[in-house]
């Protein structure tokens, strides 16, 4: 589902990954993945978000807690040399999910 999809946004200095189409569209379309710390029977959250480049090198990773606010997100320094960033996440109930790879252009000097 789109609430389990990580989305990449490339800024001038940072790359941001948010979880859920609702987070990527500021709530205009789709859902935001919950971060629920309701005890052993109802805990539901994104455990980890990370991104790799086109060579499989990890560019950034963030471990999350069920008590963290939704949407789950992370940022890391934008690669200056240009690459393709592929985002991933792990949901404690629904497993691994991959987002759409995004080309990060070379930073002009």
C-alpha positions as CSV (number, residue, x, y, z in Angstrom):
1,X,0.0,0.0,0.0
2,X,1.1,3.6,-0.5
3,X,1.3,4.1,3.3
4,X,4.2,1.6,3.3
5,X,6.1,3.4,0.5
6,X,9.1,5.6,1.2
7,X,9.4,8.8,-0.9
8,X,12.5,10.7,-1.7
9,X,12.8,14.5,-1.9
10,X,16.0,16.1,-3.0
11,X,16.8,19.5,-1.6
12,X,19.8,21.8,-2.1
13,X,21.8,20.3,0.8
14,X,19.7,17.4,2.1
15,X,17.9,14.4,0.9
16,X,14.7,13.6,2.8
17,X,12.8,10.4,3.0
18,X,9.2,10.3,4.3
19,X,7.0,7.3,4.7
20,X,3.5,7.2,3.2
21,X,2.0,9.0,0.2
22,X,0.1,11.3,2.6
23,X,3.4,12.5,4.1
24,X,4.9,13.0,0.6
25,X,1.8,15.0,-0.5
26,X,1.3,17.0,2.7
27,X,-2.0,15.0,3.3
28,X,-3.6,15.9,-0.1
29,X,-3.4,12.2,-1.3
30,X,-2.9,8.9,0.4
31,X,-2.2,7.8,3.9
32,X,0.6,8.4,6.4
33,X,2.0,5.2,8.1
34,X,1.0,5.1,11.8
35,X,3.6,5.1,14.6
36,X,1.6,3.3,17.3
37,X,3.0,2.3,20.7
38,X,-0.2,0.7,22.1
39,X,1.4,-2.2,23.9
40,X,2.4,-5.7,22.7
41,X,-0.9,-6.4,20.9
42,X,-1.3,-3.2,19.0
43,X,2.3,-1.9,18.3
44,X,2.6,-0.9,14.7
45,X,5.5,1.3,13.4
46,X,8.3,1.8,11.0
47,X,11.4,0.3,12.6
48,X,14.0,1.6,10.1
49,X,14.3,3.9,7.1
50,X,17.4,3.9,4.9
51,X,18.7,4.8,1.5
52,X,21.3,3.3,-0.8
53,X,23.1,4.7,-3.9
54,X,23.3,3.0,-7.3
55,X,26.3,0.9,-6.1
56,X,24.5,-0.3,-3.0
57,X,26.3,1.9,-0.5
58,X,24.2,3.0,2.4
59,X,23.8,6.8,2.3
60,X,21.8,7.2,5.5
61,X,19.9,5.1,8.0
62,X,17.6,5.9,10.9
63,X,16.2,3.5,13.5
64,X,12.8,4.6,14.8
65,X,10.7,3.9,17.9
66,X,6.9,3.4,18.1
67,X,6.7,6.5,20.2
68,X,8.2,8.7,17.4
69,X,5.8,11.0,15.7
70,X,4.3,10.1,12.4
71,X,5.2,10.5,9.6
72,X,8.4,8.4,9.9
73,X,11.2,10.3,8.2
74,X,14.9,10.8,7.9
75,X,17.4,13.2,6.2
76,X,21.0,12.9,5.1
77,X,23.5,15.0,3.4
78,X,23.0,15.2,-0.4
79,X,25.7,13.4,-2.3
80,X,27.6,16.0,-4.3
81,X,28.8,13.6,-7.0
82,X,25.3,12.7,-8.3
83,X,23.8,9.2,-7.9
84,X,20.5,7.3,-7.8
85,X,19.0,7.1,-4.3
86,X,16.7,4.1,-3.5
87,X,14.7,4.3,-0.3
88,X,13.8,1.3,1.9
89,X,11.8,0.8,5.1
90,X,10.9,-2.0,7.5
91,X,7.5,-2.1,9.1
92,X,7.3,-4.3,12.2
93,X,4.0,-5.9,10.9
94,X,4.4,-5.8,7.2
95,X,8.1,-6.2,6.5
96,X,10.4,-4.6,3.9
97,X,9.3,-2.1,1.3
98,X,11.2,-0.3,-1.4
99,X,10.4,3.2,-2.8
100,X,11.0,4.5,-6.3
101,X,14.6,5.3,-7.1
102,X,15.3,9.0,-7.6
103,X,18.2,10.5,-9.6
104,X,20.2,13.1,-7.6
105,X,22.0,15.4,-10.0
106,X,25.6,16.4,-9.6
107,X,25.9,19.5,-7.4
108,X,27.1,22.4,-9.6
109,X,30.1,24.3,-8.2
